[in-house]
Amino acid sequence: MQSITTLSLTRSASGAITARRAVGFDGAQATVQGQKVMGIAHTDAADGEDLTLDVRGTAVIEAGAAINIGDSLIVDAQGRAIPTTGNLAVAAGATAVSSTAANGEILTGGDLPEYVFADALEAATAAGEFIEVLLR
């Protein structure tokens, strides 16, 4: 079995941070479901305190719902891990486009509506449990 090295970064907390919750690139605890996150907080931190984040490898995070091993994970509005809300697909009633004339003009923007930050290495039966995840 291979071991995975975890990479951690230290930054200043922007607002109160709860241990084992996701933190955004602004240094604040995640508050929007599906938002892009920088890493997972090791410990609680008050505004302005140094905060260590796991950003690569494995991390332990609090679950916000039941999670199965292998689930792709996003954050909820409290910075906890939850399964993605579904696969990216063409909306019901939309017209599928297969024309080469579209030339890449069908999808615009750079980020998807949900930022998948990790995959579950352990299961959670309910919110509040702590599980190990593989950070993407």
N, CA, C and O of each residue as an XYZ file, in Angstrom:
544
protein
N       0.844     -1.174      0.000
C       0.000      0.000      0.000
C       0.889      1.236      0.000
O       1.882      1.291      0.725
N       0.532      2.230     -0.814
C       1.291      3.470     -0.863
C       0.804      4.423      0.215
O      -0.377      4.435      0.563
N       1.721      5.218      0.738
C       1.299      6.251      1.674
C       1.165      7.561      0.923
O       1.848      7.792     -0.075
N       0.293      8.400      1.404
C       0.038      9.688      0.776
C       0.554     10.767      1.703
O       0.207     10.796      2.884
N       1.373     11.645      1.179
C       1.886     12.761      1.954
C       0.851     13.876      1.942
O       0.343     14.262      0.890
N       0.548     14.387      3.132
C      -0.390     15.497      3.248
C       0.387     16.796      3.246
O       1.369     16.947      3.974
N      -0.061     17.737      2.419
C       0.542     19.059      2.350
C      -0.344     20.021      3.118
O      -1.554     20.072      2.897
N       0.256     20.782      4.016
C      -0.484     21.764      4.802
C       0.051     23.156      4.540
O       1.235     23.337      4.254
N      -0.837     24.143      4.642
C      -0.479     25.551      4.522
C      -0.954     26.286      5.761
O      -1.936     25.887      6.387
N      -0.260     27.361      6.119
C      -0.688     28.208      7.225
C      -1.095     29.561      6.671
O      -0.397     30.150      5.845
N      -2.236     30.040      7.142
C      -2.709     31.366      6.738
C      -3.455     31.991      7.904
O      -3.702     31.329      8.912
N      -3.808     33.236      7.776
C      -4.527     33.953      8.818
C      -6.031     33.724      8.649
O      -6.567     33.849      7.548
N      -6.703     33.387      9.752
C      -8.148     33.149      9.702
C      -8.896     34.456      9.502
O      -8.553     35.477     10.100
N      -9.906     34.420      8.671
C     -10.783     35.564      8.456
C     -12.129     35.213      9.079
O     -12.986     34.617      8.427
N     -12.307     35.583     10.333
C     -13.489     35.194     11.090
C     -13.220     33.917     11.857
O     -12.142     33.333     11.752
N     -14.201     33.488     12.627
C     -14.068     32.273     13.429
C     -14.104     31.038     12.531
O     -14.922     30.953     11.615
N     -13.209     30.081     12.799
C     -13.111     28.836     12.034
C     -13.299     27.673     13.006
O     -12.707     27.654     14.085
N     -14.123     26.711     12.618
C     -14.326     25.500     13.405
C     -13.405     24.403     12.876
O     -13.293     24.210     11.665
N     -12.747     23.686     13.787
C     -11.847     22.595     13.400
C     -12.571     21.587     12.527
O     -13.756     21.312     12.717
N     -11.824     21.029     11.549
C     -12.301     19.966     10.657
C     -13.428     20.424      9.742
O     -14.271     19.628      9.330
N     -13.434     21.734      9.425
C     -14.374     22.285      8.444
C     -13.567     22.895      7.299
O     -12.381     23.191      7.447
N     -14.225     23.077      6.165
C     -13.569     23.611      4.976
C     -13.426     25.129      5.062
O     -14.274     25.826      5.620
N     -12.320     25.617      4.488
C     -12.002     27.041      4.494
C     -11.789     27.492      3.050
O     -11.087     26.834      2.282
N     -12.404     28.622      2.689
C     -12.289     29.166      1.340
C     -10.977     29.902      1.134
O     -10.179     30.061      2.057
N     -10.775     30.344     -0.090
C      -9.546     31.056     -0.439
C      -9.458     32.421      0.223
O      -8.396     33.043      0.224
N     -10.566     32.893      0.786
C     -10.565     34.170      1.505
C     -10.158     34.006      2.965
O     -10.099     34.992      3.700
N      -9.874     32.771      3.400
C      -9.466     32.513      4.778
C     -10.632     32.341      5.734
O     -10.427     32.152      6.932
N     -11.868     32.405      5.215
C     -13.063     32.252      6.040
C     -13.633     30.837      5.900
O     -13.456     30.181      4.874
N     -14.319     30.382      6.950
C     -14.983     29.081      6.878
C     -16.017     29.111      5.757
O     -16.715     30.110      5.582
N     -16.116     28.030      5.003
C     -17.053     27.946      3.884
C     -18.481     28.166      4.379
O     -18.888     27.618      5.403
N     -19.242     28.988      3.625
C     -20.617     29.315      4.012
C     -21.609     29.164      2.861
O     -22.801     29.423      3.029
N     -21.126     28.750      1.702
C     -21.996     28.590      0.538
C     -21.863     27.156      0.039
O     -20.758     26.700     -0.256
N     -22.984     26.442     -0.058
C     -22.932     25.060     -0.524
C     -22.293     24.982     -1.900
O     -22.671     25.709     -2.818
N     -21.307     24.080     -2.030
C     -20.641     23.852     -3.308
C     -19.533     24.833     -3.642
O     -18.966     24.759     -4.732
N     -19.201     25.760     -2.732
C     -18.179     26.766     -3.035
C     -16.797     26.143     -3.162
O     -16.550     25.054     -2.645
N     -15.903     26.833     -3.849
C     -14.507     26.409     -3.978
C     -13.815     26.626     -2.638
O     -13.990     27.665     -2.002
N     -13.024     25.633     -2.212
C     -12.333     25.726     -0.929
C     -10.837     25.498     -1.096
O     -10.389     24.823     -2.022
N     -10.073     26.086     -0.163
C      -8.622     25.932     -0.179
C      -8.184     24.684      0.571
O      -7.273     23.980      0.133
N      -8.830     24.408      1.699
C      -8.409     23.263      2.498
C      -9.297     23.039      3.703
O     -10.356     23.649      3.848
N      -8.831     22.135      4.572
C      -9.568     21.732      5.765
C      -8.787     22.183      7.001
O      -7.592     21.914      7.124
N      -9.479     22.875      7.915
C      -8.850     23.399      9.133
C      -8.487     22.275     10.095
O      -9.276     21.359     10.324
N      -7.258     22.361     10.666
C      -6.821     21.394     11.683
C      -7.495     21.657     13.024
O      -7.925     20.725     13.703
N      -7.587     22.932     13.403
C      -8.070     23.323     14.728
C      -9.022     24.503     14.631
O      -9.151     25.118     13.573
N      -9.684     24.815     15.725
C     -10.470     26.047     15.798
C      -9.516     27.231     15.701
O      -8.360     27.139     16.113
N      -9.999     28.331     15.161
C      -9.192     29.552     15.102
C     -10.116     30.757     15.188
O     -11.211     30.757     14.624
N      -9.661     31.787     15.902
C     -10.388     33.051     15.977
C      -9.909     33.962     14.853
O      -8.866     33.720     14.246
N     -10.667     34.994     14.587
C     -10.313     35.953     13.548
C      -8.892     36.470     13.753
O      -8.544     36.938     14.838
N      -8.071     36.383     12.701
C      -6.706     36.885     12.736
C      -5.662     35.889     13.224
O      -4.465     36.127     13.059
N      -6.083     34.793     13.814
C      -5.126     33.783     14.294
C      -4.576     32.972     13.123
O      -5.226     32.831     12.087
N      -3.352     32.437     13.308
C      -2.795     31.528     12.312
C      -3.627     30.259     12.278
O      -4.092     29.774     13.310
N      -3.805     29.731     11.082
C      -4.655     28.576     10.847
C      -3.931     27.622      9.921
O      -3.473     28.031      8.854
N      -3.815     26.341     10.310
C      -3.193     25.339      9.454
C      -4.280     24.598      8.699
O      -5.250     24.117      9.285
N      -4.099     24.512      7.378
C      -5.059     23.852      6.491
C      -4.400     22.683      5.778
O      -3.281     22.808      5.282
N      -5.094     21.536      5.723
C      -4.675     20.445      4.850
C      -5.176     20.790      3.455
O      -6.369     21.030      3.265
N      -4.267     20.817      2.472
C      -4.650     21.220      1.114
C      -4.395     20.144      0.062
O      -4.885     20.256     -1.061
N      -3.639     19.107      0.404
C      -3.333     18.025     -0.552
C      -3.101     16.752      0.243
O      -2.546     16.792      1.341
N      -3.520     15.636     -0.305
C      -3.357     14.351      0.381
C      -4.646     13.960      1.060
O      -5.715     14.045      0.455
N      -4.566     13.530      2.318
C      -5.772     13.160      3.049
C      -6.018     14.145      4.181
O      -5.102     14.816      4.657
N      -7.274     14.216      4.601
C      -7.658     15.097      5.707
C      -8.864     14.484      6.397
O      -9.559     13.643      5.827
N      -9.104     14.911      7.621
C     -10.299     14.514      8.354
C     -11.219     15.720      8.373
O     -10.804     16.829      8.711
N     -12.498     15.488      8.000
C     -13.487     16.563      7.938
C     -14.777     16.095      8.579
O     -15.055     14.897      8.631
N     -15.560     17.036      9.064
C     -16.868     16.721      9.625
C     -17.874     16.520      8.495
O     -17.929     17.310      7.552
N     -18.659     15.466      8.600
C     -19.703     15.192      7.605
C     -20.937     16.037      7.906
O     -21.279     16.276      9.064
N     -21.595     16.484      6.840
C     -22.838     17.237      6.983
C     -24.053     16.411      6.609
O     -25.179     16.906      6.655
N     -23.834     15.151      6.237
C     -24.901     14.239      5.817
C     -24.316     12.832      5.783
O     -23.123     12.646      6.024
N     -25.148     11.848      5.485
C     -24.660     10.489      5.279
C     -23.784     10.466      4.033
O     -24.119     11.090      3.026
N     -22.662      9.751      4.096
C     -21.691      9.691      3.003
C     -21.253      8.249      2.823
O     -21.020      7.539      3.802
N     -21.142      7.815      1.578
C     -20.640      6.477      1.262
C     -19.175      6.559      0.852
O     -18.729      7.588      0.344
N     -18.430      5.487      1.067
C     -17.045      5.425      0.609
C     -17.037      5.643     -0.902
O     -17.822      5.033     -1.628
N     -16.159      6.503     -1.364
C     -16.030      6.786     -2.789
C     -16.875      7.935     -3.286
O     -16.714      8.352     -4.433
N     -17.786      8.475     -2.457
C     -18.598      9.617     -2.889
C     -17.713     10.814     -3.217
O     -16.743     11.088     -2.510
N     -18.048     11.524     -4.287
C     -17.434     12.818     -4.575
C     -18.087     13.827     -3.634
O     -19.304     13.817     -3.449
N     -17.270     14.697     -3.041
C     -17.763     15.571     -1.985
C     -17.659     17.057     -2.321
O     -16.707     17.515     -2.953
N     -18.685     17.795     -1.870
C     -18.690     19.253     -1.887
C     -18.894     19.705     -0.447
O     -19.070     18.870      0.440
N     -18.873     21.001     -0.201
C     -19.139     21.508      1.147
C     -20.584     21.986      1.249
O     -21.193     22.397      0.261
N     -21.121     21.920      2.481
C     -22.438     22.495      2.727
C     -22.247     23.939      3.205
O     -21.126     24.449      3.198
N     -23.320     24.589      3.613
C     -23.261     25.992      4.024
C     -22.605     26.197      5.387
O     -22.520     27.325      5.872
N     -22.141     25.106      6.011
C     -21.425     25.200      7.281
C     -19.979     24.720      7.162
O     -19.269     24.626      8.163
N     -19.542     24.418      5.937
C     -18.163     23.975      5.718
C     -17.950     22.501      5.957
O     -16.806     22.050      6.025
N     -19.040     21.721      6.090
C     -18.933     20.277      6.289
C     -19.018     19.572      4.937
O     -19.496     20.154      3.963
N     -18.557     18.320      4.872
C     -18.579     17.542      3.639
C     -19.959     16.929      3.410
O     -20.571     16.389      4.332
N     -20.442     17.019      2.162
C     -21.679     16.354      1.753
C     -21.464     15.791      0.347
O     -20.616     16.288     -0.394
N     -22.228     14.754     -0.025
C     -22.107     14.237     -1.391
C     -22.561     15.280     -2.412
O     -23.387     16.140     -2.106
N     -22.018     15.196     -3.622
C     -22.468     16.094     -4.689
C     -23.959     15.907     -4.905
O     -24.517     14.863     -4.566
N     -24.601     16.915     -5.467
C     -26.050     16.849     -5.675
C     -26.419     16.135     -6.956
O     -27.604     15.922     -7.211
N     -25.446     15.755     -7.773
C     -25.760     15.003     -8.986
C     -24.714     15.179    -10.053
O     -23.798     15.992     -9.924
N     -24.862     14.402    -11.118
C     -23.931     14.475    -12.239
C     -24.246     15.667    -13.120
O     -25.401     16.077    -13.232
N     -23.230     16.218    -13.739
C     -23.406     17.289    -14.711
C     -24.088     16.689    -15.928
O     -23.645     15.662    -16.443
N     -25.167     17.319    -16.396
C     -25.934     16.759    -17.506
C     -26.624     17.880    -18.278
O     -26.656     19.027    -17.831
N     -27.165     17.543    -19.420
C     -27.983     18.476    -20.192
C     -29.337     18.552    -19.506
O     -29.940     17.517    -19.222
N     -29.824     19.754    -19.234
C     -31.085     19.943    -18.533
C     -32.244     19.340    -19.302
O     -32.238     19.312    -20.533
N     -33.245     18.855    -18.568
C     -34.443     18.287    -19.190
C     -35.086     19.335    -20.093
O     -35.273     20.481    -19.683
N     -35.416     18.952    -21.294
C     -36.043     19.867    -22.244
C     -35.052     20.665    -23.076
O     -35.450     21.336    -24.028
N     -33.760     20.607    -22.732
C     -32.749     21.333    -23.490
C     -32.437     20.589    -24.779
O     -32.665     19.383    -24.881
N     -31.928     21.300    -25.739
C     -31.573     20.702    -27.021
C     -30.102     20.319    -27.007
O     -29.230     21.165    -26.805
N     -29.836     19.045    -27.223
C     -28.445     18.593    -27.300
C     -27.831     19.134    -28.587
O     -28.482     19.142    -29.632
N     -26.587     19.585    -28.513
C     -25.914     20.174    -29.673
C     -24.724     19.303    -30.046
O     -23.880     19.002    -29.202
N     -24.657     18.902    -31.298
C     -23.524     18.108    -31.764
C     -22.838     18.772    -32.956
O     -22.026     18.145    -33.637
N     -23.162     20.029    -33.205
C     -22.635     20.755    -34.350
C     -21.184     21.173    -34.129
O     -20.829     21.637    -33.046
N     -20.349     21.010    -35.146
C     -18.974     21.511    -35.055
C     -18.945     23.016    -35.222
O     -17.933     23.647    -34.918
N     -20.041     23.610    -35.703
C     -20.107     25.066    -35.872
C     -20.134     25.778    -34.516
O     -19.774     26.952    -34.427
N     -20.561     25.071    -33.460
C     -20.597     25.685    -32.131
C     -19.185     26.011    -31.655
O     -18.987     26.988    -30.933
N     -18.202     25.201    -32.053
C     -16.783     25.466    -31.812
C     -16.479     25.922    -30.389
O     -15.797     26.927    -30.189
N     -16.987     25.179    -29.391
C     -16.643     25.505    -28.005
C     -17.475     26.604    -27.393
O     -17.183     27.032    -26.277
N     -18.500     27.080    -28.076
C     -19.294     28.184    -27.566
C     -20.525     27.735    -26.776
O     -21.376     28.559    -26.441
N     -20.626     26.446    -26.477
C     -21.808     25.947    -25.778
C     -21.693     26.205    -24.282
O     -22.641     26.708    -23.679
N     -20.578     25.881    -23.676
C     -20.358     26.128    -22.262
C     -19.469     27.344    -22.106
O     -18.465     27.488    -22.803
N     -19.844     28.216    -21.187
C     -19.018     29.394    -20.923
C     -18.695     29.444    -19.437
O     -19.352     28.782    -18.633
N     -17.691     30.222    -19.070
C     -17.300     30.347    -17.673
C     -16.195     29.368    -17.329
O     -15.867     28.482    -18.117
N     -15.626     29.534    -16.151
C     -14.498     28.701    -15.777
C     -14.782     27.697    -14.684
O     -14.124     26.658    -14.630
N     -15.754     27.974    -13.795
C     -16.025     27.090    -12.672
C     -17.406     26.467    -12.809
O     -18.348     27.107    -13.276
N     -17.513     25.211    -12.394
C     -18.798     24.524    -12.363
C     -19.593     25.008    -11.157
O     -19.019     25.603    -10.245
N     -20.908     24.766    -11.134
C     -21.722     25.238    -10.017
C     -21.367     24.601     -8.674
O     -21.606     25.204     -7.628
N     -20.804     23.397     -8.686
C     -20.360     22.738     -7.466
C     -18.884     22.396     -7.606
O     -18.471     21.789     -8.594
N     -18.098     22.784     -6.621
C     -16.678     22.488     -6.622
C     -16.445     21.205     -5.817
O     -16.577     21.211     -4.593
N     -16.104     20.118     -6.491
C     -15.812     18.851     -5.821
C     -14.383     18.938     -5.287
O     -13.427     19.039     -6.057
N     -14.249     18.898     -3.952
C     -12.935     19.088     -3.343
C     -12.282     17.793     -2.879
O     -11.078     17.774     -2.625
N     -13.057     16.695     -2.761
C     -12.494     15.466     -2.198
C     -13.356     14.259     -2.540
O     -14.467     14.383     -3.055
N     -12.799     13.073     -2.232
C     -13.515     11.804     -2.344
C     -13.446     11.115     -0.988
O     -12.407     11.131     -0.329
N     -14.561     10.508     -0.572
C     -14.651      9.883      0.745
C     -13.846      8.592      0.820
O     -14.011      7.704     -0.017
N     -12.982      8.487      1.813
C     -12.247      7.260      2.091
C     -12.941      6.435      3.177
O     -12.657      5.250      3.348
N     -13.849      7.077      3.901
C     -14.621      6.429      4.947
C     -16.084      6.840      4.803
O     -16.390      7.862      4.188
N     -16.977      6.046      5.366
C     -18.406      6.355      5.323
C     -18.821      7.104      6.594
O     -18.197      6.976      7.647
N     -19.889      7.885      6.458
C     -20.545      8.521      7.602
C     -22.021      8.147      7.533
O     -22.625      8.202      6.462
N     -22.597      7.773      8.651
C     -24.014      7.421      8.653
C     -24.906      8.630      8.894
O     -26.108      8.577      8.632
N     -24.325      9.727      9.395
C     -25.114     10.928      9.678
C     -24.197     12.140      9.815
O     -22.978     12.009      9.929
N     -24.809     13.316      9.801
C     -24.071     14.559     10.021
C     -23.412     14.526     11.397
O     -23.934     13.921     12.333
N     -22.256     15.186     11.508
C     -21.547     15.282     12.777
C     -20.435     14.267     12.957
O     -19.603     14.412     13.852
N     -20.411     13.233     12.110
C     -19.320     12.255     12.179
C     -18.090     12.814     11.467
O     -18.203     13.673     10.592
N     -16.921     12.319     11.849
C     -15.673     12.746     11.230
C     -15.147     11.615     10.357
O     -15.061     10.467     10.793
N     -14.792     11.957      9.108
C     -14.322     10.950      8.154
C     -13.045     11.415      7.478
O     -12.771     12.611      7.382
N     -12.267     10.442      7.009
C     -11.066     10.760      6.243
C     -11.443     10.859      4.767
O     -12.208     10.047      4.247
N     -10.885     11.877      4.104
C     -11.149     12.107      2.683
C      -9.835     12.271      1.933
O      -8.810     12.620      2.519
N      -9.879     12.016      0.639
C      -8.737     12.246     -0.237
C      -8.997     13.552     -0.972
O      -9.918     13.647     -1.783
N      -8.176     14.558     -0.683
C      -8.356     15.884     -1.274
C      -7.959     15.860     -2.737
O      -6.985     15.205     -3.108
N      -8.701     16.566     -3.566
C      -8.403     16.649     -4.991
C      -7.502     17.818     -5.277
O      -7.141     18.051     -6.430
